[in-house]
Amino acid sequence: MPGARRPAGEHLSDCSPPRVWPYGDRPTEFLGIDVTHGPLTKQSGVFLLASEFGSGAQRGSTGSTVLRRLIAGVILIGVATVIVVIVAASIGPFTVPFTHTASTLLDLIGIGESNAKPTEQAIIQSIRLPRIFLAFIVGAGLGISGGIMQGLFRNSMADPGIIGVASGGAAGAVLAIATGLSTVSTFFLPLFAFVGSAVSMAVVFLIASVGGRFSIATLLLGGIAVSSFLGALTTATIILTDDLNVQRQIIFWIAGGFDTARWESVQIAAPIIVAGSFITIFVARDLNLLLVSEDEARALGVRVTLVRNTLLVAASLITGAAVAFSGIIAFVGLVVPHVVRLIVGADHRVLLPLSALGGGLFLLVADTAARIVLSPAELRVGVLTALIGAPFFIYLLLRSKARLI
């Protein structure tokens, strides 16, 4: 009976096994976990088969394998990130030698003493580091949100803005710019964008809950409808605004960028994104079970409604905070989780942390390239990520289609 707990002492092995047991080496295993030693949700190693996303069936993964994959991924991405940070902090209209940048960064964490000139230290610490930190944090937020949305909707084509959060942020930011409130305080623009994202999320959740029964399908369709409506309002505002400067500000914000990054921006965005990310990683094991079957997950002790709503709200808030301080940046939350899944598999305990780190690294590289590709002018980051992400994603789609054929 769906929703009923299995009596004490009764295990998966007591049930009539399928003709070929696909989830482990023995009938007492489920996705590589021995279920004879306690509830499945209390053990490590729940691994969602990669075939759920069309990437081929894989074996279940034990807890030690998951940990090894996670550590290896963190080390590789961490080393790459350190290198990119040094490069990003060194190059620009005013070039700083790599050795001076490295010594300055080490000095900031209490190792050694900087040999850079005072001007070079000021540029690194006050201008480039805030931008670097904000780009990485926003990229991490978009990466992990994309992984959550793709998992919840069981669709690797889903992205963080699929339920209208990004469109709500854009509408809030456009309202702040068009009314002139963005000039009152530098924090009014991200505040309006975040509030717009939150309101959009609440409306979509309300639509999905009409009738007293929450529906993922209705959530998706409601998000598309709300996004279209808010997109129309944003376009109408741009068209009806006579002030060319206001139009330019709106278009620049929508295109996404970090040219206004400050340490205050990092201090506001980071706690929201980091807290939301930790919450989602904490329930990643339950997300694996949800993707097998909601009824099976419920029977195994997962509080399906609580887990699903927690993931949706956390992903929406992360996306809202990211959009508030960066504008609309496309393809990070779509491409990065997809690529990570192809490399490490679909276990969300590995996928979500590495999607966050990979998203941060990807957006940091994109922002660095955007600063130098048209130097001394600057290309908007959202434009560059779309130019890179769209062809790459088409390549992935064609590659997947070729495998199916």
HELIX and SHEET records of a PDB file:
HELIX    1   1 LEU A   12  ASP A   14  5                                   3    
HELIX    2   2 VAL A   35  HIS A   37  5                                   3    
HELIX    3   3 LEU A   40  LYS A   42  5                                   3    
HELIX    4   4 ALA A   50  PHE A   53  5                                   4    
HELIX    5   5 GLY A   63  SER A   90  1                                  28    
HELIX    6   6 PHE A   98  LEU A  108  1                                  11    
HELIX    7   7 PRO A  118  ILE A  123  1                                   6    
HELIX    8   8 ILE A  124  ARG A  128  3                                   5    
HELIX    9   9 LEU A  129  LEU A  152  1                                  24    
HELIX   10  10 VAL A  165  ALA A  178  1                                  14    
HELIX   11  11 LEU A  181  THR A  183  5                                   3    
HELIX   12  12 PHE A  188  ALA A  208  1                                  21    
HELIX   13  13 ILE A  216  LEU A  240  1                                  25    
HELIX   14  14 LEU A  244  ALA A  255  1                                  12    
HELIX   15  15 TRP A  263  PHE A  282  1                                  20    
HELIX   16  16 ALA A  284  VAL A  292  1                                   9    
HELIX   17  17 GLU A  294  ALA A  299  1                                   6    
HELIX   18  18 VAL A  304  SER A  326  1                                  23    
HELIX   19  19 VAL A  332  VAL A  344  1                                  13    
HELIX   20  20 HIS A  348  ILE A  372  1                                  25    
HELIX   21  21 VAL A  381  LEU A  404  1                                  24    
SHEET    1   A 2 GLU A  29  PHE A  30  0                                        
SHEET    2   A 2 ILE A  33  ASP A  34 -1                                        
END                                                                             
